[in-house]
Amino acid sequence: MNLKPIKRNIETYPETVVNYMKDSVLYDSSSSSQARVIFIDKDKGYFLKEAAEGTLRVEALMTAYMHSLGLSEEVLYYGSLHGKDYLLSRKIRGEDCTHSDYLAEPKRLCDTTATLLRELHETDGKGCPVQNRILTYTETVTRGFDMKSYEADLFEGIWEFASFSDAKRAAKEGIALLKKEVLLHGDYCLPNVILDHWKFSGYIDLGCGGIGDRHIDLVWGIWTLKFNLGTAEYTDRFMDAYGRDRIEPEKLRMVAAMEMIGGE
């Protein structure tokens, strides 16, 4: 977690949020241009995410739901003010999986994240506030058919296509095969998995979660190891640790095509 000390006029924030920000040191820990994340260094720590109005609603719902299952942090506040959404939550104990201690043991990290993902996918999603993640997912992919969002090298060394047309063909074929089968994280990458000395603590950044196809999480679980470890050599190990009995290799390739074209 990268932290940069900042100064903010806390009086511009919702009253509930201000009460947490008072008499505390603030740090910017943002990792995306779409949202600002502020770490509030008070008590055991809090995170405040702010973004365009309406954009954090699903994340607030999914985080609260996952917290009820013991899988995420507690949501303390969600609301809008002056055209912005604000999501305040407690810090989960531990560090995300990009911490040097975890990256230093890549095989253990691979096995741990694969096993945790299988456990998540075997969790009963009854009561999940997003019962059809496939609907919004495919809408996003379809918008990418104009080629404006195409990332040809996104999965270089893992899944590659000769051209945009080939990727588009695979994506179209795959859309019809997506299933509402498991509880998804939606963005299963190392920075979004928190461990405490290798013991699972919780998931963060759940705005793309819901009931959907397991292969979406699998694609990102494989990608994040390559991206953060700098090698694709753990791809097969990850699938072995997750369990190949639930993996359709061709569907993985199709989902990769969807993400290259217009994934979130």
C-alpha positions in Angstrom: 0.0 0.0 0.0 1.5 3.3 -1.1 0.7 6.2 1.1 1.3 9.9 0.4 0.5 12.5 3.1 -2.1 15.0 2.0 -4.1 17.9 3.3 -7.9 18.1 2.8 -10.6 20.6 3.7 -12.6 18.0 5.7 -15.6 20.4 6.0 -16.5 19.7 2.4 -17.2 16.0 3.3 -20.4 14.5 4.6 -20.8 15.0 8.4 -20.4 11.3 9.2 -17.2 11.2 7.3 -15.9 14.4 8.9 -16.2 12.8 12.4 -13.7 10.1 11.4 -11.3 12.5 9.7 -11.1 14.9 12.6 -7.8 14.9 14.5 -6.2 12.4 12.2 -3.4 12.2 9.6 -4.6 11.6 6.0 -2.9 9.8 3.2 -3.6 9.4 -0.4 -3.6 5.7 -1.4 -5.3 5.9 -4.7 -4.4 3.4 -7.5 -7.0 4.5 -10.1 -7.8 7.7 -11.8 -11.5 6.9 -11.4 -11.6 7.2 -7.7 -9.6 8.8 -4.9 -8.8 6.6 -1.9 -7.8 8.3 1.4 -6.4 6.3 4.3 -7.4 7.8 7.6 -4.7 7.0 10.2 -6.8 6.9 13.3 -7.7 4.0 15.7 -6.9 0.9 13.6 -7.4 2.8 10.3 -10.1 3.6 7.9 -10.4 3.9 4.1 -12.5 6.5 2.4 -13.2 6.2 -1.3 -14.7 9.0 -3.3 -15.8 9.0 -6.9 -18.5 10.3 -9.2 -22.0 10.2 -7.8 -23.7 6.8 -8.1 -20.5 4.9 -9.1 -19.8 3.4 -5.6 -23.3 2.2 -4.9 -22.7 -1.4 -6.0 -19.4 -1.6 -4.3 -21.0 -0.4 -1.0 -23.7 -3.1 -1.4 -21.3 -5.9 -2.3 -18.8 -4.9 0.5 -21.5 -4.9 3.1 -22.8 -8.3 1.8 -19.3 -9.8 1.8 -18.7 -8.4 5.3 -21.8 -10.3 6.4 -20.1 -13.5 5.2 -16.9 -12.6 7.0 -15.1 -11.9 3.7 -14.6 -8.1 3.7 -14.4 -5.0 5.7 -17.2 -3.3 7.6 -18.9 -0.4 5.7 -19.4 2.5 8.0 -20.9 5.0 5.6 -22.1 5.3 2.0 -23.7 8.4 0.6 -23.5 11.2 -1.9 -22.8 14.9 -1.6 -22.1 17.7 -4.1 -22.0 15.2 -7.0 -19.7 12.7 -5.4 -20.1 9.3 -3.8 -18.3 8.5 -0.5 -17.7 5.0 0.8 -16.1 4.7 4.3 -14.9 1.4 5.7 -12.6 0.0 8.3 -9.1 -1.1 7.4 -8.7 -4.9 7.2 -5.9 -6.2 9.3 -2.8 -7.3 7.3 -1.3 -6.4 3.9 -2.4 -6.9 0.3 -0.7 -9.7 -1.7 1.7 -7.3 -3.5 3.6 -6.9 -0.2 7.2 -7.9 -0.6 6.8 -10.7 2.0 4.2 -12.5 -0.2 5.9 -11.8 -3.5 9.1 -13.3 -2.1 7.4 -16.7 -2.0 5.7 -16.9 -5.4 4.8 -20.6 -5.2 3.1 -20.2 -1.9 1.4 -17.0 -3.1 0.1 -18.8 -6.2 -1.3 -21.7 -4.2 -2.8 -19.5 -1.5 -4.7 -17.2 -3.9 -5.9 -20.1 -6.0 -7.2 -22.0 -3.0 -8.9 -18.9 -1.6 -10.6 -18.3 -5.0 -11.9 -21.8 -5.0 -13.3 -21.3 -1.5 -14.9 -18.0 -2.5 -16.6 -19.7 -5.5 -17.9 -22.4 -3.3 -19.5 -19.9 -0.9 -23.3 -19.8 -1.0 -24.2 -16.5 -2.8 -27.8 -16.5 -1.5 -28.8 -13.0 -0.6 -26.1 -11.4 -2.8 -27.3 -8.0 -4.0 -26.0 -8.5 -7.5 -27.7 -11.7 -8.7 -26.9 -11.3 -12.4 -23.4 -9.9 -12.9 -23.3 -11.4 -16.4 -25.9 -8.8 -17.6 -23.7 -5.8 -16.9 -20.5 -7.7 -17.8 -21.7 -8.5 -21.3 -23.0 -5.0 -21.8 -19.5 -3.7 -21.1 -18.0 -6.2 -23.5 -20.4 -5.4 -26.3 -19.6 -1.7 -26.0 -16.0 -2.7 -26.7 -16.9 -4.1 -30.1 -16.1 -0.7 -31.6 -12.4 -1.5 -30.9 -11.8 1.7 -28.9 -10.9 -0.2 -25.7 -9.0 -3.0 -27.2 -5.8 -4.0 -25.4 -4.0 -6.5 -27.7 -1.2 -7.2 -25.3 -3.2 -7.5 -22.1 -2.6 -11.2 -21.7 0.6 -11.5 -23.7 2.3 -14.8 -23.1 -0.9 -16.4 -21.8 -3.8 -15.9 -24.2 -3.1 -14.2 -27.5 -5.1 -13.5 -30.7 -3.8 -12.8 -34.2 -6.1 -9.7 -34.6 -9.0 -7.8 -33.1 -11.3 -9.7 -35.4 -10.2 -13.0 -33.9 -10.6 -11.7 -30.4 -14.0 -10.3 -31.2 -15.1 -13.7 -32.6 -14.0 -15.5 -29.5 -15.7 -13.0 -27.3 -19.0 -13.3 -29.1 -18.9 -17.1 -28.9 -18.1 -16.9 -25.2 -20.9 -14.5 -24.2 -23.5 -17.1 -24.8 -21.6 -19.6 -22.6 -21.3 -17.4 -19.5 -23.1 -18.8 -16.5 -24.5 -17.4 -13.2 -22.8 -20.1 -11.2 -20.7 -18.7 -8.4 -20.1 -15.7 -6.1 -17.5 -13.6 -7.9 -15.0 -11.1 -6.6 -15.0 -9.5 -10.1 -11.5 -8.1 -9.9 -9.5 -10.9 -8.4 -6.0 -9.3 -8.4 -3.3 -9.4 -5.8 -3.8 -5.9 -4.5 -7.4 -6.8 -3.6 -6.6 -9.8 -1.5 -5.6 -9.0 2.1 -3.6 -11.5 4.2 -2.4 -11.3 7.7 0.9 -13.3 7.9 -0.5 -15.6 5.2 -3.9 -16.0 6.9 -6.8 -14.6 4.9 -8.2 -11.4 6.2 -10.6 -10.1 3.5 -11.3 -8.8 0.0 -11.5 -5.2 -1.1 -12.6 -3.4 -4.2 -15.7 -5.4 -4.8 -17.5 -3.1 -7.2 -17.5 -5.7 -10.0 -18.7 -8.6 -7.8 -21.9 -10.6 -7.9 -23.2 -13.9 -9.1 -21.4 -14.7 -12.4 -19.1 -17.0 -14.3 -16.0 -18.4 -12.3 -13.8 -17.9 -15.4 -13.9 -14.2 -15.0 -12.1 -14.4 -11.6 -9.8 -17.1 -12.9 -8.6 -15.0 -15.8 -7.7 -12.2 -13.5 -6.2 -14.5 -10.9 -3.8 -15.9 -13.6 -3.1 -12.4 -15.1 -2.2 -10.8 -11.7 0.5 -13.4 -11.0 2.1 -12.8 -14.3 1.8 -9.0 -13.9 3.1 -8.8 -10.4 5.7 -11.6 -10.6 6.9 -10.8 -14.1 6.4 -14.4 -15.4 3.7 -16.6 -16.7 5.3 -19.7 -15.3 2.6 -20.0 -12.5 -0.4 -20.2 -14.8 -0.6 -24.0 -14.7 0.2 -24.2 -11.1 -2.6 -21.7 -10.3 -5.1 -23.8 -12.3 -3.9 -27.0 -10.5 -4.3 -25.4 -7.1 -7.8 -24.1 -7.9 -8.9 -27.4 -9.4 -9.0 -28.2 -13.1 -12.3 -30.1 -12.5 -14.1 -26.7 -12.6 -12.1 -25.0 -15.4 -12.9 -24.9 -19.1 -9.7 -23.9 -20.8 -11.4 -22.6 -24.0 -13.8 -20.5 -21.9 -10.8 -19.0 -20.2 -9.5 -17.9 -23.6 -12.9 -16.5 -24.5 -13.2 -14.5 -21.3 -9.6 -13.2 -21.9 -10.9 -12.0 -25.3 -13.8 -10.3 -23.7 -11.5 -8.5 -21.2 -9.1 -7.4 -24.0 -12.0 -5.9 -25.9 -14.0 -4.1 -23.3 -13.5 -5.6 -19.8 -13.9 -3.5 -16.7 
